[in-house]
Amino acid sequence: MKNNLFKGLLAFSSLTLLAPVSESANLIKEEDFPVETSKSSLNTNQSSSYEVLKTEPVSKDASTGPQEEEDPVLPFFAKEARERGYELPNPFGININYMHIKQDIVVEDIKFSNLAMKIPLGKKYFINVPIPSNLFEIGVKSTKQRSHTETLRLDAWVFPFMNVYGVIGKTKGSSLSKVSVSSSEKNVQGIISAMGGMDDLDFKLKFKGKTYGGGVTFAGGVGNWFGLVDLNYTETKLDIISGHIKAFTLAPRIGYRFKTPGIESINYPEGHLSLWVGTMYQDVTQNFNGKLSDLSFSPKLQGIINAVNYKKEGQFHVNQHLKSPWNMLVGARYEAGKHFDIITEVGFNKRKSIFVAGEFRF
């Protein structure tokens, strides 16, 4: 059975929660790695070795004499590999990626600060009474989050089994929490009760920002079977509200690669279809800060906010993380020729995601 090694894939997040970012899949083409008639090991005096497929070097015509090949910059040990008859992959790639994520969030805390109430003294005068940050107790019952991430990825094969990459793009999304508001201060709680209570109120945060990061993918395979492990880190700097989203992603995958027939009548070449399953782990932290006056609340909560934020200096602080760090993945990649690929991947279970990407290798 022939052995093939496969191009790595990026599982981006995110965002990320965006997420992450987070998550593009890029598998190796058969042309990118050696095809052998006899098994051999690529040995460059390193401790690691693996089986690849070797082709017999093309014999040069004696009349033309030997021709020198230009040494490529990447991957490393390219000269030694070519001298042994190995065919190397196109070392560089450009991807345009889109990812949509829907997931549950655990809100660790929501706090308000810099609050003050205007107390009138007669008709002409009033005093400014600061409100302590712990006057209101905010409980969170559930939080749903949606995000869209668009990224540009640049990658390079440093070794035939290792791909490194960087990503840059933008993330946009929102989270909706169901909150309840109460107070340990009897007078304040009396006002809240007189308003009919404050349970199951909507607390919505909208965010967007620039996403950037990088990662590494390790790839290998036997025959038409392949395996990949991707690790990456991304960060999103928010520009609507202050704060950031940080995400670490680990995504192993295993799959199988098929050959697809061409269409002679329209001169369409043969291609390849890769299918895989996998899982993704995300460690995501989200910290949001900003002015209360920039947010919109449900009518009841907005009335309280207006009363204690008349100077428009009140601040909010939200810390939250993913409820379920793991989800399952199913993906496919179609290689439309030697240089162009289309990738899609769906995530399900506790976190739902859709990923689509186009790739060009050179």
C-alpha positions, -999 to +999 in steps of 0.1 A: +000+000+000+013+034-009+021+058+019+011+095+017+018+124+040-009+151+042-010+189+044-019+203+079-051+220+087-059+251+108-089+249+131-098+287+137-118+303+167-132+316+175-133+333+184-133+329+181-155+321+202-149+339+177-137+329+181-130+321+181-111+319+154-112+300+150-107+271+123-096+262+088-089+228+075-061+222+050-052+187+039-023+175+018-025+167-018-010+136-032+012+157-055+026+175-025+043+145-010+064+116-025+049+087-043+072+057-040+077+025-058+099+012-029+097+022+007+125+045+020+132+067+049+142+103+046+173+104+068+190+137+074+210+126+104+180+136+126+165+113+152+130+114+135+123+093+104+092+083+086+082+064+055+074+083+024+069+073-013+099+076-035+100+080-072+129+071-094+149+102-105+144+111-141+176+101-160+192+131-177+203+129-213+240+126-215+242+150-244+227+178-224+249+173-194+239+177-157+215+205-148+216+222-114+183+227-096+177+259-076+176+251-039+142+261-025+140+282+007+115+258+022+110+232+034+143+226+051+164+197+038+148+201+003+182+196-015+188+163+003+153+151-003+154+159-040+188+142-044+170+110-031+142+115-056+115+129-034+088+153-048+082+181-024+050+201-018+043+236-028+057+253+003+034+284+006-003+288+009-029+316+010-064+310+026-095+331+028-116+318+057-151+324+071-164+309+104-198+312+122-201+299+158-231+296+181-224+285+217-233+287+253-213+310+276-207+309+314-207+345+328-184+346+358-196+380+369-212+413+358-203+444+378-212+481+376-189+509+388-187+547+389-224+550+396-240+580+413-276+592+420-289+628+418-308+636+450-328+669+448-327+694+477-356+717+471-363+731+436-329+745+427-303+723+444-293+687+444-265+666+457-245+638+440-246+606+460-221+579+449-235+544+446-213+515+458-205+489+431-219+461+453-253+478+457-268+457+429-265+419+428-267+407+392-274+370+387-270+353+353-292+324+343-280+317+308-260+333+280-260+326+243-233+339+219-230+342+181-199+353+163-186+356+127-149+356+119-133+363+086-095+358+083-066+357+059-041+329+065-006+326+052+013+294+058+045+276+049+058+240+052+090+242+073+094+204+071+074+179+051+055+170+083+051+204+099+032+235+087+034+269+104+009+298+098-003+332+108-038+346+106-052+381+106-088+392+102-119+405+120-145+392+144-180+404+150-207+390+174-230+394+203-240+377+235-274+377+251-277+370+289-308+364+310-301+383+342-319+391+375-312+422+396-316+424+433-300+444+462-290+436+498-301+472+507-337+470+519-347+503+505-333+496+471-348+461+471-381+476+481-380+499+450-371+468+428-400+448+443-424+478+437-415+477+401-426+441+398-392+426+403-363+423+379-360+386+367-352+372+333-341+406+319-321+408+287-285+420+290-270+422+255-234+429+245-223+436+209-186+433+200-163+435+171-125+438+166-094+427+149-082+391+152-047+379+148-027+348+158-007+318+146-003+281+149+014+249+139+000+217+123+016+183+123+005+159+096+012+123+085-005+094+068-004+058+056-019+050+022-050+071+017-055+075+055-042+107+071-040+122+106-036+158+117-031+177+149-035+215+149-026+239+177-032+276+175-036+308+196-056+339+186-065+371+202-091+397+193-088+433+203-123+448+206-131+483+193-168+488+201-162+481+238-130+477+257-116+443+263-102+412+245-109+376+236-081+351+239-084+316+225-062+285+225-073+257+202-063+220+199-079+200+171-070+164+161-085+149+130-084+116+110-097+110+075-095+093+041-087+107+007-105+096-025-097+102-062-125+118-082-129+113-120-123+141-145-147+150-174-130+146-207-158+164-227-150+197-210-113+190-203-118+189-165-090+171-148-092+145-121-094+157-085-094+144-050-120+145-022-109+142+015-133+134+043-125+135+080-139+135+115-123+151+145-128+170+177-118+205+189-108+218+223-110+256+229-099+274+260-114+309+256-116+338+280-136+370+273-132+402+292-155+431+283-155+466+297-171+499+287-196+526+294-231+517+305-244+545+283-232+526+253-255+496+260-292+491+257-312+473+283-348+461+288-371+489+299-371+479+336-334+477+339-329+508+318-349+528+343-327+518+372-295+524+351-307+559+342-314+567+378-279+557+390-259+568+359-272+604+353-236+616+348-230+590+321-198+579+338-210+544+349-189+514+337-197+478+332-173+448+336-180+413+323-159+382+326-170+350+308-158+317+293-171+288+272-195+264+289-184+234+268-148+235+256-151+203+234-172+197+203-171+173+174-161+180+137-170+166+103-152+181+073-144+178+036-119+191+012-121+191-026-089+196-046-099+213-079-066+209-097-031+212-084-032+246-068-068+254-058-088+238-029-122+243-013-126+233+024-157+231+046-162+218+081-192+216+105-190+215+143-218+201+164-226+190+200-225+217+226-208+242+202-222+246+167-200+260+139-198+263+101-164+268+084-157+276+047-124+283+031-107+287-003-069+280-007-042+287-032-008+269-030+023+280-048 
